[in-house]
Amino acid sequence: MNVGYLTAIAALAGAGLGGLTSFESSWTTLHAQMKAQRLANSKSTRQELYKQFIDEASRTYADALVHDTLDVSRLVGIYSLVSRMRVLSSKKVIDSASSIAILITDTYFQPNKTPTELQATSRRKWNSAWLSA
């Protein structure tokens, strides 16, 4: 075999291997970047969902404290958000959100709170939150 052919084949093999290595490196980098972007988007989506749940649950709980008539339309919003959480969140988060929805529903069937009772409850909860922090 001619030495010129051997040199040419070695050069072509080296160029092919180099190109393949470059392609693989680029693909791996792009794949990692896309995965990081998906995770960031997922986290952002969950954060927005949790914010909506906190807002809706807070308003509905406040309503339940001062009213003894169950407002089903308010509960629909909370249960809708919990259902959306079932798609995106962990079991622990879903269980916590469900227990909050149950607490709110149960609160509607308790006697209404007077402003004095609301003040005492809020002070007790804030104080216990500060002491445990």
ZIGITA-V228224 format. One record per residue. N is the residue number from 1. RES is the residue in one letter. D_CENTER is the distance of its C-alpha to the mean C-alpha in whole Angstrom. Layout:
N:RES:D_CENTER / N:RES:D_CENTER
//
This chain:
1:M:66 / 2:N:66 / 3:V:64 / 4:G:63 / 5:Y:61 / 6:L:60 / 7:T:58 / 8:A:57 / 9:I:55 / 10:A:54 / 11:A:53 / 12:L:51 / 13:A:49 / 14:G:48 / 15:A:47 / 16:G:45 / 17:L:43 / 18:G:42 / 19:G:41 / 20:L:39 / 21:T:38 / 22:S:37 / 23:F:35 / 24:E:33 / 25:S:32 / 26:S:31 / 27:W:29 / 28:T:27 / 29:T:26 / 30:L:25 / 31:H:23 / 32:A:21 / 33:Q:20 / 34:M:19 / 35:K:17 / 36:A:15 / 37:Q:15 / 38:R:13 / 39:L:11 / 40:A:10 / 41:N:10 / 42:S:7 / 43:K:5 / 44:S:7 / 45:T:6 / 46:R:2 / 47:Q:5 / 48:E:7 / 49:L:7 / 50:Y:6 / 51:K:9 / 52:Q:11 / 53:F:11 / 54:I:12 / 55:D:15 / 56:E:16 / 57:A:16 / 58:S:18 / 59:R:21 / 60:T:21 / 61:Y:22 / 62:A:24 / 63:D:26 / 64:A:26 / 65:L:28 / 66:V:31 / 67:H:31 / 68:D:32 / 69:T:32 / 70:L:29 / 71:D:27 / 72:V:26 / 73:S:24 / 74:R:22 / 75:L:21 / 76:V:20 / 77:G:17 / 78:I:16 / 79:Y:16 / 80:S:15 / 81:L:12 / 82:V:11 / 83:S:13 / 84:R:10 / 85:M:7 / 86:R:10 / 87:V:10 / 88:L:6 / 89:S:6 / 90:S:9 / 91:K:12 / 92:K:12 / 93:V:9 / 94:I:10 / 95:D:14 / 96:S:13 / 97:A:12 / 98:S:15 / 99:S:17 / 100:I:17 / 101:A:18 / 102:I:21 / 103:L:22 / 104:I:22 / 105:T:24 / 106:D:26 / 107:T:26 / 108:Y:28 / 109:F:31 / 110:Q:32 / 111:P:34 / 112:N:33 / 113:K:33 / 114:T:36 / 115:P:35 / 116:T:36 / 117:E:34 / 118:L:31 / 119:Q:32 / 120:A:33 / 121:T:30 / 122:S:28 / 123:R:30 / 124:R:30 / 125:K:26 / 126:W:26 / 127:N:29 / 128:S:27 / 129:A:24 / 130:W:26 / 131:L:28 / 132:S:25 / 133:A:24
//
